[in-house]
Amino acid sequence: MRNRWDIETDVLVVGYGLAGGVAAIVAHDEGAKVLILEKGQYPGGCSILAGGAVKCVDDVEAAVEYLTAISGGRVGADLIRAFAEGLAHNEAFIHALAATCGAEIRRQPTTPAVYPYPGRDTFFTVRVYKIPGFAGFPWMTCYNKPTGVNLFKLIATNVEARSIEAMFSSPAQRLETDERGVVVGAIAESEGREVAVRARRAVILATGGFEQNEWLHKQYLQGSPFYSMAPLTHTGDGILMAQKVGAALWHMWHVHGAYGFKSPDSPIAYRHPFGGPRNPRHKMPWIVVDKFGSRYMNEYPPAPQDTGHRPMELFDPDLPGYPRIPSYIIFDELGRRMGPIGKPLAFPGYEYEWSRDNSRELDRGWIIQADSIVDLATAIRQHFPQNEQKMDALRLEATIETWNSHVETGVDPFRRPAGTMMPIAKSPYYAAEVWPIIVNTQGGPIHNAGQQVLDPFGQPIPRLYAVGELGSFFGHLYELAGNLGECLLSGRIAGRNAAAEVVSD
């Protein structure tokens, strides 16, 4: 084991998003000295860009039943129960943190879980609606929802109130172990030099997912390419560091995502604007077609920003290739005027405001138009090089005619709710290229109910914990607001257990 350390602490938290911040707070409150290492210039990770709704439950047993159903047999009973119990304590935990800054917390009781399984009615969400004197972070000039930023501010305020040290622009590079394989610290880079940090009790990995790691996408995701809305710092560092010391992985295929837009002007992808749970009476102006002009999916699934990418991942060995990557959304003049078809999130240096009538994006060439569907097919072949001359004008025309007949009957073979359907019938007609989009990944090191990282034989790697989306609980279906709920409960569990580790010699 290394005999010289630049910095020593009790608990080292690697990553300063929501889960890392919570873990640091709880470990501190349990009596441990805590240091946070953050790769980025600013804190927040994916969580600061979320809508800010934190999943909670009133009835643990009902939550266990529901969580068992959406887990699809991929998560053990002990972890499901720990997760449900953690959700039951989220609301009280947020209220306790709010006392530090006088934050206004509101419960939203009419937010049952997404999927029609028993136990869904026990779920609800809470949001941080207002923090006195806080109007936003100066380095975030536009963002999705104020309540998401407020939630992170609540955590950051509590970190600062405890004088917990955080080192920014300091990416961890590898974990350090002793001769027994016990994790004893980490090596980071800070201010151009290598820094060795000793963790006398434990290391908590809170580095987020692998949203911006193209190599891991290619190894674990069926479709290709995927583009991500996540921070550029999310390159799977925690996954690789954990693997190096013997961690097993799970849920690496599971992406919380949808379909959306990728501009050559930005490394960040843009989502479509339909978020949250599906509103069966909210009109969606477009349909999605493959490279040949055929419709193949329900464009408006129960959680529009969750499973929308899955139908796109088909690989056809007879082509060979991916006939649905990219795909195209098709809409008409009424649809164009309904509102923006894209909804960028906020990233320092990459902020973008989508125009209300999509005219700016039309001028940029992100959206194309034609006076007829046949001419639109020709324009797609000419304008989008990814189409490779595959778009069939007669097929696309037949697809639109079929869609309009479904709108008239209110019955869609892909089960899109009738209230969301609208005809595509008013010229000019429009098309835009769409890709599988990652909101966030769920895969990473396997952990147990105590958030301890496990090896391939199910044994804990001593003094190593993982929290948040780094090896998330969700491995089959994702529950909306579940990752924020998980950040709080996993951070509390790991922070408490890490602080309870016996100080190493």
TISE-976408 format. One line per 8 residues: their letters; for each residue z, y, x of C-alpha. Coordinates in steps of 0.25 Angstrom, whole numbers, padded with zeros to 4 digits. Layout:
// residues N
A = Z:Y:X  ... .
END
This chain:
// residues 505
MRNRWDIE = 0000:0000:0000  -0003:0014:0004  0009:0020:0011  0005:0035:0010  0004:0042:-0003  -0001:0057:-0005  0006:0058:-0019  0017:0049:-0025 .
TDVLVVGY = 0020:0049:-0040  0026:0038:-0050  0015:0037:-0059  0001:0041:-0056  -0009:0044:-0068  -0023:0043:-0064  -0031:0052:-0074  -0027:0064:-0083 .
GLAGGVAA = -0033:0062:-0096  -0024:0060:-0109  -0019:0046:-0105  -0016:0050:-0091  -0008:0062:-0095  0000:0054:-0105  0003:0044:-0095  0008:0055:-0085 .
IVAHDEGA = 0017:0061:-0096  0023:0048:-0100  0025:0043:-0086  0032:0057:-0082  0041:0056:-0094  0045:0042:-0090  0050:0048:-0077  0038:0046:-0068 .
KVLILEKG = 0032:0056:-0058  0017:0056:-0062  0004:0061:-0056  -0009:0062:-0063  -0022:0061:-0055  -0035:0066:-0062  -0049:0065:-0058  -0054:0077:-0065 .
QYPGGCSI = -0052:0091:-0063  -0045:0092:-0077  -0037:0082:-0085  -0041:0076:-0098  -0051:0065:-0096  -0058:0060:-0109  -0046:0063:-0118  -0047:0078:-0117 .
LAGGAVKC = -0061:0077:-0123  -0056:0069:-0135  -0054:0073:-0149  -0039:0073:-0147  -0035:0063:-0158  -0024:0053:-0153  -0024:0040:-0160  -0010:0036:-0166 .
VDDVEAAV = -0004:0026:-0176  0007:0025:-0186  0008:0010:-0187  0008:0002:-0175  0005:-0012:-0182  -0007:-0006:-0190  -0012:0000:-0177  -0011:-0013:-0170 .
EYLTAISG = -0019:-0020:-0181  -0030:-0009:-0180  -0030:-0009:-0164  -0031:-0024:-0164  -0044:-0023:-0173  -0051:-0012:-0164  -0047:-0019:-0151  -0056:-0031:-0154 .
GRVGADLI = -0048:-0041:-0147  -0049:-0033:-0134  -0035:-0028:-0133  -0022:-0037:-0133  -0011:-0036:-0144  -0001:-0030:-0135  -0010:-0018:-0130  -0014:-0016:-0145 .
RAFAEGLA = 0001:-0015:-0149  0004:-0005:-0138  -0008:0003:-0141  -0004:0004:-0156  0011:0008:-0152  0006:0018:-0143  -0003:0024:-0154  0009:0025:-0162 .
HNEAFIHA = 0017:0034:-0152  0005:0043:-0149  0008:0053:-0160  0023:0055:-0156  0019:0056:-0141  0009:0067:-0144  0020:0075:-0152  0029:0073:-0140 .
LAATCGAE = 0019:0079:-0130  0016:0090:-0140  0030:0096:-0138  0027:0100:-0124  0017:0110:-0129  0018:0112:-0144  0005:0105:-0147  0002:0103:-0162 .
IRRQPTTP = -0001:0088:-0165  -0007:0084:-0178  -0008:0070:-0184  -0021:0066:-0191  -0017:0055:-0201  -0031:0053:-0207  -0037:0046:-0194  -0036:0031:-0196 .
AVYPYPGR = -0042:0022:-0186  -0057:0021:-0185  -0060:0007:-0188  -0057:-0001:-0202  -0046:-0010:-0196  -0032:-0012:-0202  -0022:-0002:-0196  -0032:0009:-0195 .
DTFFTVRV = -0024:0019:-0204  -0012:0019:-0195  -0020:0027:-0185  -0020:0042:-0184  -0022:0053:-0174  -0015:0065:-0168  -0021:0078:-0162  -0016:0089:-0153 .
YKIPGFAG = -0021:0101:-0162  -0015:0113:-0154  -0007:0116:-0142  -0001:0130:-0141  -0008:0139:-0131  -0019:0128:-0128  -0033:0132:-0130  -0040:0122:-0121 .
FPWMTCYN = -0042:0118:-0107  -0050:0129:-0099  -0059:0118:-0093  -0063:0113:-0106  -0071:0123:-0114  -0077:0114:-0125  -0071:0101:-0130  -0071:0091:-0141 .
KPTGVNLF = -0059:0094:-0149  -0047:0103:-0146  -0037:0092:-0150  -0042:0083:-0138  -0040:0094:-0128  -0026:0097:-0135  -0022:0083:-0133  -0025:0083:-0118 .
KLIATNVE = -0018:0097:-0117  -0005:0091:-0123  -0005:0080:-0113  -0008:0089:-0101  0003:0099:-0106  0013:0087:-0105  0008:0083:-0092  0010:0097:-0086 .
ARSIEAMF = 0023:0099:-0093  0028:0087:-0085  0023:0093:-0072  0015:0080:-0070  0005:0082:-0058  -0010:0080:-0061  -0020:0080:-0049  -0034:0084:-0054 .
SSPAQRLE = -0047:0081:-0047  -0040:0069:-0041  -0047:0056:-0045  -0040:0043:-0042  -0048:0034:-0033  -0040:0021:-0032  -0027:0014:-0035  -0018:0010:-0024 .
TDERGVVV = -0010:-0003:-0025  0000:-0010:-0016  -0001:-0024:-0010  0004:-0030:-0023  -0007:-0023:-0031  0003:-0013:-0037  -0004:0001:-0040  0004:0011:-0032 .
GAIAESEG = -0005:0023:-0033  -0019:0029:-0032  -0028:0036:-0022  -0035:0049:-0028  -0044:0060:-0022  -0039:0074:-0023  -0044:0087:-0017  -0053:0079:-0008 .
REVAVRAR = -0043:0069:-0002  -0037:0055:-0006  -0024:0056:-0012  -0015:0043:-0013  -0005:0044:-0025  0006:0034:-0026  0011:0030:-0039  0025:0024:-0038 .
RAVILATG = 0025:0019:-0052  0011:0017:-0058  -0003:0022:-0059  -0009:0026:-0073  -0024:0026:-0073  -0029:0036:-0084  -0043:0039:-0078  -0051:0037:-0091 .
GFEQNEWL = -0063:0028:-0092  -0077:0026:-0086  -0085:0035:-0095  -0092:0041:-0083  -0094:0029:-0074  -0108:0024:-0076  -0106:0011:-0067  -0095:0007:-0076 .
HKQYLQGS = -0103:0010:-0089  -0114:0001:-0083  -0104:-0011:-0081  -0096:-0010:-0094  -0105:-0003:-0105  -0116:-0011:-0111  -0125:0002:-0114  -0131:0010:-0103 .
PFYSMAPL = -0130:0022:-0101  -0118:0028:-0107  -0114:0042:-0105  -0100:0048:-0107  -0093:0060:-0112  -0081:0058:-0103  -0077:0066:-0091  -0085:0063:-0078 .
THTGDGIL = -0072:0059:-0072  -0071:0046:-0080  -0078:0037:-0071  -0069:0025:-0072  -0060:0027:-0060  -0047:0021:-0067  -0055:0008:-0070  -0060:0007:-0056 .
MAQKVGAA = -0047:0010:-0050  -0040:0000:-0059  -0050:-0011:-0056  -0048:-0009:-0041  -0033:-0013:-0043  -0036:-0025:-0052  -0038:-0020:-0066  -0045:-0027:-0077 .
LWHMWHVH = -0054:-0019:-0086  -0056:-0019:-0101  -0064:-0012:-0112  -0074:-0007:-0102  -0085:-0008:-0112  -0078:0000:-0123  -0083:0014:-0124  -0079:0025:-0134 .
GAYGFKSP = -0092:0031:-0136  -0104:0035:-0144  -0118:0040:-0143  -0121:0054:-0138  -0129:0063:-0128  -0131:0064:-0113  -0137:0076:-0108  -0143:0077:-0093 .
DSPIAYRH = -0135:0090:-0092  -0121:0084:-0092  -0115:0071:-0087  -0106:0071:-0100  -0112:0064:-0113  -0111:0071:-0127  -0106:0064:-0139  -0112:0065:-0153 .
PFGGPRNP = -0102:0074:-0162  -0097:0063:-0172  -0083:0059:-0167  -0070:0054:-0173  -0070:0044:-0184  -0083:0043:-0192  -0084:0052:-0204  -0092:0044:-0214 .
RHKMPWIV = -0097:0057:-0221  -0101:0065:-0208  -0116:0065:-0207  -0122:0061:-0194  -0136:0067:-0193  -0142:0056:-0183  -0145:0042:-0181  -0146:0035:-0168 .
VDKFGSRY = -0159:0027:-0164  -0162:0018:-0151  -0173:0021:-0141  -0184:0015:-0151  -0179:0023:-0163  -0171:0013:-0171  -0157:0016:-0176  -0147:0005:-0172 .
MNEYPPAP = -0133:0011:-0175  -0122:0017:-0184  -0122:0031:-0178  -0109:0035:-0184  -0099:0023:-0181  -0084:0024:-0185  -0080:0031:-0172  -0093:0039:-0169 .
QDTGHRPM = -0089:0041:-0154  -0084:0027:-0152  -0094:0016:-0155  -0107:0023:-0156  -0112:0019:-0142  -0111:0004:-0145  -0124:0002:-0152  -0131:0009:-0141 .
ELFDPDLP = -0128:-0001:-0130  -0137:-0012:-0134  -0146:-0018:-0123  -0159:-0024:-0127  -0163:-0034:-0117  -0177:-0035:-0122  -0180:-0020:-0119  -0172:-0021:-0110 .
GYPRIPSY = -0163:-0009:-0111  -0154:-0001:-0121  -0162:0003:-0133  -0151:0012:-0138  -0148:0019:-0125  -0151:0030:-0127  -0153:0032:-0142  -0157:0044:-0150 .
IIFDELGR = -0150:0051:-0162  -0160:0056:-0172  -0157:0067:-0182  -0165:0078:-0190  -0164:0093:-0192  -0152:0092:-0202  -0145:0084:-0192  -0147:0093:-0180 .
RMGPIGKP = -0141:0105:-0188  -0129:0097:-0192  -0122:0099:-0179  -0122:0095:-0164  -0126:0081:-0161  -0118:0081:-0148  -0104:0084:-0145  -0101:0086:-0130 .
LAFPGYEY = -0086:0086:-0126  -0080:0095:-0115  -0081:0093:-0100  -0079:0104:-0090  -0092:0108:-0085  -0100:0099:-0096  -0096:0107:-0108  -0108:0107:-0118 .
EWSRDNSR = -0108:0113:-0133  -0118:0105:-0141  -0126:0115:-0150  -0122:0115:-0165  -0137:0112:-0170  -0141:0104:-0158  -0152:0115:-0154  -0147:0116:-0140 .
ELDRGWII = -0148:0101:-0137  -0162:0102:-0144  -0166:0112:-0134  -0160:0104:-0122  -0168:0092:-0126  -0156:0083:-0129  -0161:0083:-0144  -0176:0082:-0147 .
QADSIVDL = -0183:0085:-0160  -0196:0082:-0168  -0202:0085:-0181  -0203:0070:-0185  -0196:0057:-0181  -0209:0051:-0175  -0210:0064:-0166  -0195:0063:-0163 .
ATAIRQHF = -0198:0048:-0158  -0209:0054:-0149  -0200:0065:-0144  -0189:0055:-0141  -0198:0047:-0132  -0203:0059:-0125  -0190:0067:-0123  -0180:0056:-0120 .
PQNEQKMD = -0184:0048:-0107  -0174:0037:-0111  -0182:0033:-0123  -0193:0027:-0114  -0203:0029:-0125  -0196:0019:-0134  -0194:0028:-0147  -0203:0022:-0158 .
ALRLEATI = -0207:0034:-0167  -0209:0024:-0179  -0196:0017:-0177  -0189:0030:-0176  -0195:0035:-0189  -0192:0022:-0196  -0178:0023:-0191  -0176:0037:-0197 .
ETWNSHVE = -0182:0033:-0211  -0173:0021:-0211  -0161:0030:-0208  -0164:0040:-0219  -0165:0028:-0229  -0151:0024:-0225  -0146:0038:-0227  -0152:0038:-0241 .
TGVDPFRR = -0145:0024:-0244  -0132:0028:-0237  -0132:0014:-0230  -0134:0012:-0215  -0136:-0002:-0209  -0128:0003:-0197  -0116:0007:-0207  -0117:0022:-0204 .
PAGTMMPI = -0109:0028:-0215  -0118:0035:-0226  -0111:0048:-0225  -0115:0050:-0211  -0130:0047:-0213  -0140:0058:-0215  -0155:0057:-0215  -0164:0061:-0203 .
AKSPYYAA = -0175:0068:-0211  -0177:0083:-0208  -0186:0087:-0197  -0185:0090:-0185  -0179:0077:-0180  -0170:0076:-0168  -0166:0065:-0157  -0156:0065:-0146 .
EVWPIIVN = -0154:0054:-0135  -0140:0047:-0136  -0133:0038:-0127  -0120:0029:-0127  -0109:0039:-0125  -0095:0036:-0119  -0083:0044:-0125  -0074:0036:-0116 .
TQGGPIHN = -0073:0022:-0111  -0062:0012:-0114  -0062:0002:-0103  -0054:0001:-0091  -0042:-0007:-0085  -0035:-0016:-0094  -0021:-0012:-0097  -0009:-0019:-0105 .
AGQQVLDP = 0000:-0013:-0115  0007:-0005:-0105  -0006:0001:-0099  -0004:-0007:-0086  -0018:-0010:-0080  -0021:-0025:-0080  -0028:-0034:-0070  -0038:-0045:-0074 .
FGQPIPRL = -0027:-0055:-0077  -0019:-0046:-0086  -0009:-0042:-0076  -0004:-0027:-0074  -0009:-0020:-0061  0005:-0015:-0057  0008:0000:-0059  -0006:0003:-0065 .
YAVGELGS = -0009:0008:-0079  -0021:0013:-0087  -0021:0022:-0099  -0031:0029:-0108  -0046:0025:-0109  -0044:0018:-0095  -0044:0004:-0101  -0042:0009:-0115 .
FFGHLYEL = -0036:0000:-0126  -0049:0001:-0134  -0058:-0010:-0131  -0066:-0013:-0144  -0066:-0001:-0153  -0060:0012:-0150  -0051:0019:-0160  -0054:0034:-0161 .
AGNLGECL = -0043:0043:-0154  -0038:0030:-0148  -0041:0034:-0134  -0032:0046:-0135  -0021:0038:-0142  -0023:0028:-0131  -0021:0039:-0120  -0008:0043:-0126 .
LSGRIAGR = -0002:0029:-0128  -0008:0023:-0115  -0003:0035:-0107  0011:0033:-0113  0012:0018:-0110  0007:0019:-0096  0015:0032:-0092  0028:0025:-0097 .
NAAAEVVS = 0025:0012:-0090  0020:0018:-0077  0033:0026:-0076  0041:0014:-0078  0035:0007:-0066  0045:0005:-0055  0043:0015:-0044  0036:0008:-0032 .
D = 0041:0008:-0018 .
END
